[in-house]
Amino acid sequence: MSELLKMENICKVYPNGVVANRDINFSLKKGEIHALVGENGAGKSTLMKILFGLESMSEGKIIYKDKELLLKSPMDAISQGIGMVHQHFMLVSSVTIAENIVLGMEPRNGVLIDKKEAFKITKALADKYHFDIDPAQKIEDASVGTKQKVEILKALFRGAQILILDEPTAVLTPQETEELFKELKLLKEIGHTIVFISHKLNEVKEICDRITVMRRGRDEGTFEVANITKEEISNLMVGKTMEWKIEKGVAKPKESILQVRGVSVFGIHDKKVLNDVSFVLRAGEILGIVAVEGNGQSELVDAITGMNPYQEGDIILAEQSIRNKKVKEIRDGGMAHIPEDRMSVGISKSASIRDNMLAVSYAGREFSKYGLLNDKKIDQWAKEKIKEYQVLTTSEKTEIGSLSGGNIQKVVVAREFSSNAKVIVANQPTRGIDVGAAKFIHRKLVSLRDEGAAVLLVSADLTEVMDVSDSLLVLYEGEIVAYFADAKQTTENELGLYMLGLKRQEKAQIREVCHE
């Protein structure tokens, strides 16, 4: 395969002096699936934003089909046959799949959109690429896997020959991932080129032809996937040999610390988005919750942490009901919370790293006396946490909003893990985090468990949740459909069947083990 596109000596320096890319060389061959991997903050997203016209490069050039390419906007990239599917879907929920695919390029019948023609176009496109979708289905009613397909078809409809996929399997079940891979292999066979950005090295090994590894803004080389091991890839990403295995002894659960009793939450039009959910969480155990996005896990976490109310049932934290309690009262009762959306509810963007770390403990005796904060002591503590959690920054007083997403997550995790909580609710704690940092967080969760904390782990990464958890719950359409007292009792494929609603345990069986 000849080189279709070359990015030569790419540099990107932001106005604040941050160097995101340093002399990177990256190439694509026609008809290949090319993995791009690296720790969070390694510069891979910036590099792909440059290729898609979202960012301008400070130095370097892009050669595409033997001609230099100048990209000033995504429209320029799209016009050249370069498409990008972002990790967070950019779809209009209230309209149909067909209307989303032709958005901005709608067929017209006079001044009106020709919906019949839009459906016809979408059906022909889906058939061509073997994508099983219903053009008339509204996005709000579509599964996560279907939304992923719609985003890819949107790019293909606009003529994409190069497809950049950013963490495309992050929220898919094993079955949905398998289906996506079949479709990507078909795209490859008919000549499309795919950039596959992922943290899941087992998937990289399964589907990709070549891999480029990035570290701290530089490329560490491009390799044939068949000729490099996952361990070698991981070590290139972090720059040293790492021990990846999680040392995890058998859990020794003690007393019940959190009880969820028949909890229901009502959504739009009084529809139950969480229906009669009951379980107990004990000190000294990690209980994992898995579900396809939109099946009640977010509402459950919001109810437990006081972010949103629950309408039926009750939640008991350390023998006290949390009904109608404020978030601070629940935290004071012994709960820590790593939120799913770190940017909206996990941090104050304009505040410093130090102040964000201090947010839940500023009133404690350790840092204040007679209402006055001990700045020297706080600064030293923040520096120690920055070092312990490997936050890349030059100062604890740096504005947190200027950090990469992964480093922001490390600050949030450092704050919550340092709060001496009885219950830790970890919602997608390693999403967008590099492999090394993820393993660090996993070991911390196990360590906190061994020290007697109760951990509720919610994750879309099945490998993570199965490796770290002691027991597992599966949610589907707001109900518990399976419970495994031992996480080793099941497999990723079996969990996928429960997550898709294709299999469920008897209610009596679930209730028996959830209330023991």
PAKOLMAR-743388 format. One record per atom (N, C-alpha, C): y, x, z; residue in one letter. Coordinates in steps of 0.1 Angstrom, whole numbers, plus 2048, in hexadecimal, padded with zeros to 3 digits. Last residue first. Layout:
N
YXZa ...
//
This chain:
516
79D6E29FCe 7946E7A06e 79B6EEA11e 7A96D69E8h 7AD6D19F5h 7A46D7A00h 79F6DE9D0c 7AE6E09D2c 7B26DD9E0c 7856D79D0v 7886E59D1v 7976E89D4v 7876BB9CEe 77F6C19D8e 7836D09DBe 7976B69B7r 79C6B39C4r 7946BA9D0r 7856BF9A3i 7916C69A5i 7976C39B3i 7706AC9A6q 76D6BA9A7q 77A6C29AAq 77D6959A1a 7776979AEa 7756A59B1a 784698986k 78F697990k 78969A99Ek 7716AF972e 7726A2979e 77D6A3984e 7846C495Bq 77A6C2966q 77B6B496Bq 7876C3937r 78C6C1944r 7816BF94Fr 7916CC916k 7876CD920k 78D6CA92Ek 7A66CB906l 7996C9900l 78E6C990Al 7C06D290Fg 7BB6C4912g 7AD6C190Bg 7C86EC90Cl 7CA6E3901l 7C56D5903l 7BF6F6924m 7CD6F6922m 7D16ED916m 7A36F6921y 7A96ED92By 7B86EB928y 7A170990Cl 79C6FB90Al 7A26F1914l 7AB720919g 7B271A90Eg 7AE70C90Bg 79772592Bl 7A4720930l 7AC71A925l 78372E919e 781721921e 78E71C926e 790746911n 78D73B907n 78B72E90En 791755928e 79E751921e 79B745918e 779748940t 77D751936t 78A74C930t 76F746964t 772741957t 77674C94Dt 76C75297Cq 762748978q 76474396Aq 780762985k 77576897Ck 76B75F977k 78E753996a 793755989a 78975B97Fa 78073C9AAd 77F74A9A7d 78374C999d 7867229AAa 7877289B6a 7877379B5a 796711991f 78B71B993f 78E7239A0f 79C6F2984y 79E6FB98Fy 793704990y 7AB6DC96Ca 7A16E5970a 7A56EE97Ca 7C06CB969v 7B46C8962v 7A86D1965v 7DB6BD978i 7D16C897Ai 7C46C3973i 7F56B1962e 7EA6AE96Be 7E16BB96De 8076B494Eg 80C6B195Bg 8016AF966g 7F96BA937e 8006AE937e 8046AA946e 7E66D094Ay 7E76CA93Dy 7EE6BC93Ey 7E06ED95Cl 7E86E195Bl 7E76DD94Cl 7C96FE970v 7CD6FB962v 7D46EE962v 7C7717989l 7C9709986l 7CD708977l 7B3731998l 7BB72C98Dl 7BB71C98Dl 7B274E9AEs 7AE7419AAs 7B773B9A0s 7BD7679ADd 7B07659B3d 7AA7589AFd 7CE778991s 7CC76D99As 7BE76D9A1s 7CF78E980v 7D678F98Dv 7D2784996v 7BF788969d 7BE795970d 7C379597Ed 7C876F962m 7BA771965m 7B877E96Dm 7E377395Cv 7E076A966v 7D176B96Bv 7E1787947e 7E8789953e 7E378095Ee 7D4779933t 7CE785938t 7D4788946t 7E576392El 7D8761935l 7D276D93Al 80575E932d 7FD76992Ed 7EF768935d 81574C93Ea 80F748931a 80675392Ca 813745961s 81474E956s 80E749949s 819744982v 81A73C977v 81C74596Bv 80C7499A2l 80F750995l 80E747989l 8137499C2l 8117409B7l 8167469AAl 8077599DEv 80E75B9D1v 8097509C8v 80D760A00a 8077579F7a 80E7579E9a 80977FA11a 811776A0Aa 80976CA02a 7FA794A1Dg 7FA786A23g 80277CA1Cg 7F77ABA11e 7FF7ACA1Ee 80079EA24e 7E97A49FBd 7E27ABA05d 7E97ACA12d 7FF79A9EDr 7F47919F1r 7EC7979FCr 80D7B19E8l 8137A79F1l 80979D9F5l 7FB7BE9D7s 7FE7C49E3s 8047BA9EDs 7FB7AC9C1v 7EF7AE9C8v 7F17B49D6v 8167B09B9l 8117A29BDl 8047A39C5l 8167CB9B3k 81E7C69BEk 8197B99C3k 8057CB99Cr 8017D29A8r 8097CE9B5r 8167BC98Bh 8097B798Eh 8047BE99Bh 82C7CE988i 82D7C198Fi 8207BB993i 81F7E397Bf 8257E5988f 8277D898Ff 8187D6963k 80D7DB96Ck 8137DE97Ak 8327D2959a 8297C795Ca 81E7CB966a 83B7EC955a 8427E495Fa 8397D8963a 8297F3940g 8297FB94Cg 8307F3957g 82F7E092Bv 8227E1931v 8227E893Fv 84F7CF930d 8467D892Ad 8397DA932d 8567AC92Fi 8567B8937i 84C7C2930i 856792926g 86079B921g 8617A9928g 849787944r 84D783936r 85878C932r 84078A95Et 840796955t 844793946t 84177296Bp 84877E971p 84978A968p 83F755968q 84075E95Dq 84776B961q 847750988n 84774897Cn 84A751970n 83C7529A7a 83F75B99Ca 83D75498Ea 84374C9C6v 8417449BAv 84574D9AEv 8367569E4i 83D75B9D8i 8397539CCi 83974FA06v 83474A9F9v 83D7509EEv 84675FA19k 83875AA1Bk 831756A0Fk 85A77CA11a 85776DA11a 84876BA14a 86A793A12n 860790A1Dn 85C782A1Dn 87979A9FCs 87F790A05s 87578CA11s 8727AA9E8s 8777B19F4s 87C7A79FEs 86B79B9D2f 8607A29D9f 8657A89E6f 8857939CAe 87C7899CFe 8707909D7e 8917AC9C1r 8977A39CBr 88D79A9D2r 87F7B49AEa 8817BD9B9a 8877B59C5a 8817A099Bv 8747A29A2v 8767AA9AFv 89B7A4992v 897797998v 88B7999A0v 8997BE987v 8A27BB993v 89E7AE99Av 8877B9973k 8837C297Ek 88C7C098Ak 8967A9962q 88A7A3969q 8867AC975q 8A87BC959i 8AD7B0961i 8A17AA969i 8967CB94An 89C7D1956n 8A37C695Fn 8917B8935g 8867BD93Eg 88B7C394Bg 8A97B4929g 8A37A9930g 8987AE939g 8C07CF931s 8B77C8928s 8B07BD930s 8E17CA940l 8D47D093Fl 8CB7C9935l 8F97BD943s 8F97C8939s 8EB7CE937s 8F77AC958g 8F67A694Bg 8F67B0940g 8FC7BC96Fi 8EE7B996Bi 8EC7B395Di 9127D7970e 9117C896Ee 9037C5968e 90A7F0987t 90B7EC979t 90A7DD979t 9067FA9A0k 9127F199Fk 9147ED990k 8F280B9A0e 8EF7FE9A6e 8FA7F49A4e 8F181E981s 8F781B98Es 8F380D993s 8E482196At 8EA82D96Ft 8F082A97Dt 8C2814964t 8D1813966t 8D782096Bt 8A5805963l 8AC80F95Bl 8BB80C95Cl 89180297Fv 89B7FC977v 8A4806970v 87A80798Fq 87C80E982q 886806979q 8757FE9A8y 8727F599Dy 8767FA98Fy 87E8159B7e 8718109B9e 86C8079ADe 8998179AEk 88F8229ABk 88181D9ACk 8A47FF9B7i 8A58039A9i 89B80E9A5i 89F8029D2k 8987F89CAk 8987FA9BBk 8B08179D8e 8A28189DBe 89A80E9D3e 8C980B9D2k 8C58179CBk 8B58199CCk 8CA7F79E5a 8C97F39D7a 8C47FF9CFa 8CC8079FDw 8C07FE9FBw 8BF7FA9ECw 8E58129F9q 8D981B9FAq 8CC8139F7q 8F57FC9F9d 8F58049EDd 8E880D9EDd 8F17F2A13i 8ED7EAA07i 8EC7F39FBi 8FD807A22k 8EE804A24k 8E97FCA18k 917805A19k 910811A18k 90180FA18k 91F7EBA21d 91E7EFA13d 9167FBA11d 9177D4A35n 9167E3A36n 9147E8A28n 92C7B8A3Al 9217BEA32l 9227CEA34l 9327A4A56l 9377AEA4Dl 92B7B6A47l 929793A6Ag 92E78DA5Dg 933797A53g 91E7A3A7Dy 92A79BA80y 931796A73y 90F7B5A64k 9117B4A72k 91F7AEA75k 8F67B9A4As 9037B4A4Fs 9037B4A5Fs 8DD7C1A43f 8E87C5A3Bf 8F67C0A40f 8CB7B7A55e 8C97C5A50e 8D57CAA49e 8D079DA5Br 8D57A7A64r 8D47B5A5Fr 8D978BA3Dg 8CF790A46g 8D679BA4Fg 8E8782A28a 8EC77DA35a 8E3783A40a 8DD78DA11y 8EA792A16y 8EE78EA24y 8C6785A04s 8C578BA11s 8D2791A17s 8C977C9EBv 8C27739F4v 8C1779A02v 8D978F9DDa 8DD7819DDa 8D67799E8a 8D57AA9D9l 8D87A69E6l 8DA7979E8l 8D17AC9BEm 8C67AF9C7m 8C87AA9D5m 8EB7A69B5n 8E079D9B2n 8D479F9BAn 8F97BC9BFd 8FC7AE9C5d 8F17A49C1d 8ED7D19B0r 8ED7D19BFr 8EF7C29C4r 8F47CA996i 8E67CB99Ai 8E57C99A9i 9127B4998s 90B7C1997s 8FC7C099As 919796984a 91979E990a 9117AB98Ea 91778896Ds 92379096Es 92379997Bs 8FF77A96Fk 901784965k 90C78D967k 8EB774989s 8F9772986s 8FD77D97Cs 8C9768983i 8D4772986i 8E276C984i 8B975397Fg 8B475E986g 8BE76898Ag 8C173F96Ev 8C073C97Dv 8BB747985v 8C574A955s 8CC73E959s 8CC73C968s 8B4761953m 8C376294Fm 8CB756954m 89A75A959r 8A2763962r 8B176395Fr 888741959d 894744952d 89C74D95Ad 87474196Ee 870742960e 87C747957e 87B75398Cp 87C747983p 87874B975p 86B75A9A8i 86F76199Ci 86F757991i 8717549C9h 87074E9BCh 8747579B1h 8657509EAa 86C7589E0a 8687529D3a 86773FA0Am 86373F9FCm 86C7499F4m 86D739A25g 863743A22g 85F744A13g 88272AA2Cg 875726A32g 86A72FA2Eg 896733A1Dd 896737A2Bd 889733A32d 88F725A06r 88E734A06r 88E739A15r 89670CA0Ei 88870FA0Ai 88571EA0Bi 8B170EA12e 8A970AA1De 89A70EA1Ae 8B97149F8k 8BB71EA02k 8B271BA0Ek 8B36FC9EAv 8AC7089E7v 8AD7139F2v 8B16E0A02k 8B86E99F8k 8B06F69F5k 89A6C5A04k 8A06D1A09k 8A76D99FEk 88C6AF9FBn 89B6AE9FDn 8A16BAA03n 86E6BBA09r 8756B0A02r 8846B0A06r 85F6CEA15i 86C6D3A0Fi 8736C8A08i 8506CCA35s 8536C6A28s 8606CBA22s 83F6E6A45q 84B6DEA44q 84D6D9A36q 82A6F8A46e 8296ECA4Ee 8356E3A4Ee 83170AA31a 82F70EA3Fa 831702A49a 83A6F0A1Dl 83B6FEA1El 83B702A2Dl 82E6D5A0Bi 82F6DBA19i 82F6EAA18i 8386BB9F8i 8356C99F7i 8386CFA05i 82C69B9EDd 8346A39F6d 82F6B29F4d 83167C9D9g 8296879E0g 83268F9E9g 84A6799C0e 83F6749C7e 83767F9CEe 8606879B5q 8616799B8q 8566739C1q 8716A69BBy 86569F9B7y 8666919BDy 88F6B79AFp 8876AF9B8p 87A6AA9B3p 8936DA9A7n 8946CC9A3n 88B6C49ADn 8916F19B7m 89B6F19ACm 89D6E39A7m 87E6F49CBg 88A6EC9CEg 8956EC9C3g 8666FF9C5t 8717089C9t 87E7019CCt 8566EA9BEi 8526F39C9i 85E6FB9CEi 8646E09A7a 8626D79B3a 85F6E09C0a 8626F6996d 86F6F099Ad 86E6E89A7d 8476F7992v 84E702999v 85B6FE99Ev 8436DF985l 83C6E1991l 8436ED999l 8526E296Ee 8566D7977e 84F6DA985e 8436F6962s 8516F9965s 8556EF970s 82A6E995Dq 82B6F5966q 8396F896Bq 8296D494Bg 82C6D1959g 82D6DD962g 8256DC931n 81B6D4937n 81D6D2946n 8356EF924g 8396E1923g 82F6D7929g 81E707918e 82C70391Be 82F6F4919e 7FE703925v 806705919v 81470091Dv 7F6713944a 7F870793Ca 80070B92Fa 7EB71F964v 7EC721955v 7EE71394Fv 7F072E982i 7F172297Bi 7F372596Ci 7DF73F99Cg 7E573F98Fg 7E5732989g 7E374A9BCl 7DF73F9B4l 7E673F9A7l 7D97639D1i 7E27619C5i 7DC7559BDi 7DA7659F5e 7D47629E8e 7DE7609DDe 7E6767A0Eg 7DC771A0Ag 7D476E9FDg 7E9745A17a 7ED753A19a 7E275DA15a 7E272D9FDr 7DF733A0Ar 7E5741A0Br 7EA70E9F1l 7EB71D9EFl 7EB7239FCl 7DB6F09E4v 7E06F89EFv 7E07079EBv 7E46D39D0f 7DD6E09D3f 7E26E79DFf 7EB6B99BAs 7E86BD9C8s 7E06CA9C8s 7FE6A39A7v 7F86B19A8v 7F76B49B7v 80668A999d 7FC68B9A4d 7F66989A6d 81369897Dn 80C68B982n 80268E98Dn 83069E96Dl 8276A4976l 82069897El 83D68D95Dv 83A69A957v 8326A3960v 83C66B958k 838676961k 83568395Ak 85965C94Ck 84C660949k 84866C953k 87365194Ed 86A64F959d 85B653956d 88265A938h 87C64D937h 87164A942h 87B67C941i 883673939i 87B666938i 86768095Eg 870685955g 87867A94Eg 85C683980f 85F67A974f 86968196Bf 841691991v 84F69398Cv 85168B980v 82C6919ADs 82F68C9A0s 83E68E99Ds 81369D9C3v 82169E9BEv 8226999AFv 7FE69E9D6g 8016929CDg 80E6929C7g 80A6B89E7r 8026AC9E9r 8066A19E0r 8076D99ECv 80C6D09E2v 8046C39E3v 80D6F0A05q 8056E5A01q 80C6DC9F8q 80B711A0Fl 812708A07l 8096FDA03l 7FA71DA21i 80971FA23i 811716A1Bi 7DC71DA32s 7E4717A28s 7F3718A2Bs 7D073DA3Ee 7D572FA40e 7DC72AA34e 7C1753A28k 7C274EA36k 7C6740A36k 7AC765A11p 7B575AA14p 7B5756A23p 7A7780A05k 7A377CA12k 7AD771A17k 79B78C9E5a 7A57859EEa 79F7819FBa 78E7AC9DEv 78B79E9E0v 7967989E9v 7A67C39CFg 79A7BF9D7g 7987B09D8g 7B17D39B4k 7B27C69BBk 7A57C39C2k 7C27E89A1e 7B97E89ACe 7BB7DC9B4e 7C57E497Fi 7CA7DF98Ci 7C07E0996i 7C77FF968k 7BF7F696Fk 7C67F197Ck 7D781295Cw 7DA80495Aw 7D27FA962w 7E882F962e 7DC828967e 7DE819966e 7F5842946m 7F6838951m 7E9833955m 80685E93At 7F985793Ct 7FA84E948t 82685892Bk 81D85F934k 810857935k 83684791Cg 83985691Cg 83085E925g 83382D917v 839830924v 83B83F925v 82882C8FEm 833823901m 83A82790Em 81383E8FFl 81E8418F6l 82B8388FAl 80282F90Fn 80783B914n 81384090Cn 7FC8198FFs 80381790Bs 809824910s 7EE8278EAi 7FA81F8E7i 80281D8F4i 7D88308F9e 7E183A8F2e 7EE8338EFe 7CC818900e 7D182190Ae 7DB82B905e 7C580D8E8k 7CF8068EFk 7D580F8FAk 7C28288CFt 7BD81F8D9t 7C88188E0t 7C282C8ABi 7C982E8B8i 7C48248C2i 7B9825892n 7B7833897n 7BE8368A4n 7C080C88Ba 7B180F88Da 7AF81D893a 7DB80D887v 7D6807893v 7C780A896v 7EB82A87Ee 7E1821879e 7DB81B886e 80C82F88Af 7FE83288Af 7F6827883f 82B83F88Ft 824834889t 816838887t 8408498ABg 83784B8A0g 83183E89Bg 8528438BDe 84884D8C1e 83E84F8B6e 87483E8B8d 86783B8B4d 85E8468B7d 88B8368D4r 88683F8C9r 87883A8C4r 8928278E9g 89B8278DEg 8968308D2g 87D82A8FCr 88B82E8FFr 8938308F2r 8658288E3r 86782C8F2r 8758318F3r 84E8188CDm 85B81C8D1m 85C81F8E0m 83681B8B4v 83881B8C2v 8468208C5v 82880889At 83381289Et 8368108ADt 80980488Ai 811802896i 81C80C897i 7F67F2871r 7FD7FE876r 8067FA882r 7E87D9871d 7E37E5869d 7E97F286Fd 7DE7C188Ac 7E87C9884c 7E17D587Cc 7CB7B1899i 7D17AC88Di 7DA7B6884i 7C07BF8AFe 7B87B58A8e 7BE7B289Ae 7D37CF8BBk 7C77D58B5k 7BF7CC8ACk 7E57BB8C3v 7E97C58B9v 7DD7CB8B2v 7D57AF8D6e 7D97A78CAe 7DD7B18BFe 7D57C38E9n 7C87BE8E4n 7CA7B68D7n 7F07C58F0l 7EA7D08E8l 7DC7CC8E2l 80A7B38F2k 7FC7B08F4k 7F47BA8EAk 8247B48EDh 8207BC8F8h 8107BB8FAh 8317B58CBs 8297AF8D6s 8277B98E1s 83B7AD8ABi 8407B38B8i 8387AD8C3i 8327B388Cf 82C7AC898f 8307B38A4f 83D7AD86Dv 83F7B5878v 83B7AD884v 82C7A884Ei 82F7A385Bi 8317AE865i 82E79F82Ct 82E7AA836t 8337A5843t 81A78E814h 82578E81Eh 82379A827h 80378D803g 80E796800g 81A79780Ag 7EE77E809i 7F577A7FDi 8027827FBi 7E478A820e 7DC78B814e 7E4787807e 7F8783832k 7F779182Fk 7EF792821k 7F3767835l 80076C830l 7FF77A82Bl 7D9769840l 7DB763833l 7E876882Dl 7E0774859k 7D777C850k 7D8777841k 7EE75F863l 7F576B861l 7ED774857l 7DA74C866e 7E574985De 7ED75685Ae 7CA759879k 7C475586Ck 7CF753862k 7DC75988Ef 7D8766888f 7D176387Bf 7DF73F895l 7EA746890l 7E6752889l 7C573A8A0e 7C9733894e 7D573A88De 7C674B8B6e 7BC74D8ACe 7C074689Fe 7DA73E8C5t 7DC74C8C0t 7D274F8B4t 7CE7268CBe 7DA7268C2e 7DD7348BCe 7BA7308DCq 7B67298D0q 7C27288C6q 7C873C8F1p 7BF7458E8p 7BC73D8DBp 7EA72E8EFt 7DC72F8F5t 7D47388ECt 80A73D8F0l 7FF7368E9l 7F27388F0l 82174B8F7v 81E73E8FEv 8137378F7v 8207638E8a 8247638F6a 8207578FDa 81C7688CDt 8117628D5t 8147608E4t 8327758C2p 82E7688BDp 8237618C5p 8477898C8e 83E7848D2e 8387768CEe 8577838ABd 85A7898B8d 8517828C3d 85178C88Bl 84D783895l 84E7898A3l 85F78D86Ci 860794879i 85C78A884i 85478F84Cl 855786857l 85578F864l 85D79282Bi 85B79A837i 85D791843i 86177D81Bq 856786817q 85378F823q 87075E81Da 86C76A824a 86077181Ea 87B746812g 877751809g 87375E810g 87E730821r 88A73781Dr 887744815r 86472A827f 86C72181Ef 878727819f 85F73E83Al 85873E82Dl 860736823l 86E735850a 87174184Aa 86B74383Ca 86171C854k 86F71C852k 87372984Bk 84772585Bl 84971E84El 85871D84Bl 84D730874i 848739869i 84A73285Ci 854719882e 85E724881e 85A72E876e 83D70B880v 84970587Av 853711878v 82B71A890k 829718882k 83571487Ak 8377168A9q 8367238A4q 834723895q 8326FB8ACk 8406FF8ABk 84170E8A5k 8176FB8AFt 81C6F58A3t 82B6F98A1t 8157088C8g 80F70E8BCg 8147088B0g 8216F58D9v 8277028D7v 8227098CBv 8206D48C9s 81B6DE8D2s 8226EB8CFs 8396BA8C5a 8306C48C0a 82C6CE8CBa 84D6A98CDd 83F6A58CFd 8356AF8CBd 8646B58C4e 8626B28D3e 8546AE8D6e 8616B48A9i 8606C18B0i 85D6BE8BFi 84F69889Bk 85B69E8A1k 8586AB8A9k 83D69787Dq 83D69988Bq 84A69E890q 83C698861a 84368D867a 84468E877a 82C6AE85Ap 83A6AE857p 8426A485Ep 8146BB86Dd 8186AE868d 8276AE866d 7FF6D8865i 80A6D186Ci 80D6C3866i 7EE6F3860d 7EB6E5863d 7F66DF86Cd 7F3708846f 7F8705853f 7F66F6856f 7ED71582Eh 7E2710836h 7E770E845h 80171A81Cy 7FE724826y 7F3720830y 80170380Ck 800710806k 7FC71B80Fk 8046EF81Fd 7F86F0818d 7F66FD812d 81F6F3827a 8146F4831a 8076F682Aa 82C6EE80El 82D6FB814l 8226FD81El 8266D380Ba 8226DD801a 8226EB806a 8326C8821k 8246C681Fk 81F6D1816k 84D6CE81Ct 8466D4828t 8376D3826t 8526BF805i 8546CE805i 84C6D4810i 84E6A580Fk 8466AA804k 8466BA803k 8626A4822f 8546A3827f 84B6A981Cf 8786A5811a 8766AF81Ba 8686B0820a 87568E802e 87369A7FBe 8716A6805e 87B67C817k 86E67B810k 86B688809k 89568281Dk 88A685827k 87C685821k 8AF68D810d 8A368680Bd 89768A813d 8CE686820i 8C268F81Fi 8B668781Ai 8E967980Bl 8DF678816l 8D4682814l 8F86787F5v 8FE67F801v 8F468080Dv 8DD67B7DFg 8EC6777E0g 8F167F7ECg 8C76887F0n 8C767C7E7n 8D56767E8n 8BE6AA7F3r 8C769F7F4r 8C46937EBr 8AC6C1808p 8AD6BA7FBp 8B66AD7FDp 8BC6D981De 8B66CC81Ce 8B76C780De 8C16F182Am 8BD6F181Bm 8B76E4817m 8C66EB844g 8CF6F483Dg 8CD6F582Eg 8A46E6849l 8B16E684Fl 8BA6F0849l 88A6E4842v 8946E5837v 8A26E583Cv 87D6E585Bi 87A6EF851i 8846F0846i 8876CE868n 8896DC86En 8876E6863n 87D6BA859e 88B6BB85Ae 88F6C985Fe 8616BD85Ea 8666BF850a 8756C1851a 8606B7879i 85C6C5875i 8626C7867i 87C6A2883t 86E6A587Ft 86C6B487Bt 8916A48A1v 88E6A1893v 8806A688Fv 8966AE8BAs 89769F8B8s 89469B8AAs 8966CA8BCs 88B6C28C2s 88B6B38BDs 89A6E28A6v 8A16D68AAv 8976CC8AFv 8937058AFl 8906F88A8l 8986ED8AEl 88C7218B4m 89A71C8B1m 89870F8A8m 87972F8CFf 87A7278C3f 8887218C1f 87974F8D9h 87D7418DEh 8807398D1h 8727638C8q 8697608D3q 86C7528D8q 87975D8A5h 87D7628B2h 87375C8BDh 872768887v 86E75D890v 87076389Ev 88377186Am 880774878m 87D768880m 88177E848g 882773852g 87E778860g 88D78982Ai 88978E837i 88C782841i 897785810g 889783813g 884788820g 8B178880Cq 8A9793807q 89A79180Aq 8BB772819s 8BD77380Bs 8B577E804s 8B777A833i 8AF76F82Ei 8B076F81Fi 8CB78E836a 8BC791837a 8B4787831a 8E277F833d 8DF78A82Ad 8D078D82Ad 8DF76E849m 8DF76883Cm 8DC773831m 8E378085Ep 8D577B85Cp 8D477484Ep 8FA799852s 8F778D859s 8E8789856s 8FC7B0844k 9077AD84Dk 9047A0855k 8EA7CA837l 8E97BD83Dl 8F47BA847l 8E27DB81Bl 8ED7D9824l 8ED7CB82Al 8CA7F180Fl 8CD7E3813l 8D87E381Dl 8C28047F3e 8C8804800e 8CD7F6803e 8A38007E2k 8B17FF7E2k 8B77FE7F0k 8877FF7E3d 88D80B7DDd 89C80A7DCd 8827E97F3k 87E7E87E5k 8867F37DDk 89A7F4808y 8917E9806y 88E7E87F7y 8A5809821i 8A1809813i 8977FE811i 8BF80C837i 8B3804834i 8B1805825i 8CC82884Bk 8CC81F83Fk 8BF81883Ek 8E3835864g 8D783385Dg 8D882A851g 8F7829880e 8F4833876e 8E682F870e 8FB81188Cs 90681A88Ds 903825882s 8F37F087Em 8EF7FD883m 8FB807883m 8F97CF88Bs 8FC7DA881s 8F87E7887s 8E37B388Fe 8EB7BF895e 8EE7C8889e 8D87A187Fl 8DF79C88Bl 8E77A7892l 8C97A9869g 8D87A7867g 8DF7A1873g 8AF7B086Cf 8B27A2869f 8C179E868f 8B17CA873l 8AA7C7866l 8AC7B8862l 8BE7C888Bi 8C47CF880i 8BE7CB873i 8A97BB899k 8B67B4897k 8BE7BA88Ck 8977D089Am 8947C4892m 8A07BB890m 8A57E18ACl 8A17E689El 89E7DA895l 8A67D18C3t 8B27D58BCt 8AF7DA8AEt 88B7D08C9s 8927C38C6s 89F7C78BEs 8857EB8CFk 87F7E48C4k 8867D78C0k 88F7F98E5g 8977F88D9g 8917F18CDg 8857F88FEa 8818048F6a 8898048E9a 8877E290Eg 8937EC90Dg 8907F8905g 8667E2917n 8727DA916n 87E7E4917n 8527FA904e 8577F4910e 8637EB90Ee 8437F18E4g 84B7F98EDg 84F7F28FAg 83A7EB8C2v 8387E98D0v 8417F38D8v 8337DA8A6l 83E7E28ABl 83D7E08BBl 81A7DA88Ca 81E7D789Aa 82A7E089Ea 8187CB86Dh 81C7D7874h 8217D4882h 8047C1855i 8087BC862i 80B7C986Ai 80B7C3831e 8067C983Ee 80B7C184Ae 8177BF818g 80A7B981Bg 8037C0827g 8287DD813k 8267CF80Ek 8187CB812k 8327EE830k 82B7EE824k 8287DF820k 84E7FC841l 8457F083Fl 83E7F2831l 85B813859s 85880F84Cs 84E80384Bs 87382586Bf 86981A86Bf 86781585Df 88383B880n 87D839872n 87282F873n 8A083F893i 893839891i 88F838883i 8B584C8A2d 8AE852897d 8A084C894d 8B58378BCr 8B88458B9r 8AF8498AEr 8C28198CAn 8B981F8C0n 8BE82D8BDn 8D48158DFa 8C880D8DEa 8BD8138D5a 8E98238F5v 8E28268E8v 8D581E8E8v 907818902v 8F9816903v 8F38198F5v 9238168FFg 91C8248FFg 90D823900g 92E7FE8FBn 92E803909n 92781190An 9297F98E0p 9377FD8E4p 9378038F2p 9098088D8y 9117FC8DBy 91F8018E0y 8F98178BEv 90081A8CAv 90A80E8CDv 8DD81D8ACk 8E58128B0k 8EC8168BEk 8CF82C88Fc 8D582E89Cc 8DD82189Fc 8B583587Ai 8BD82A87Fi 8C282D88Di 8A7844866n 8B184A870n 8BA840875n 89F82A851e 8A0838852e 8AB83C85Ce 888813849m 894814851m 895823855m 87B80782Bk 87C812834k 88981183Ck 8627F281Bl 86F7F3822l 86F80082Bl 84B7F780Dl 8547EC809l 8627EE80El 836811803e 84080C80De 84A802807e 8168067F7s 82280E7F6s 82C808800s 7F4808800m 800800800m 80D809800m 
//
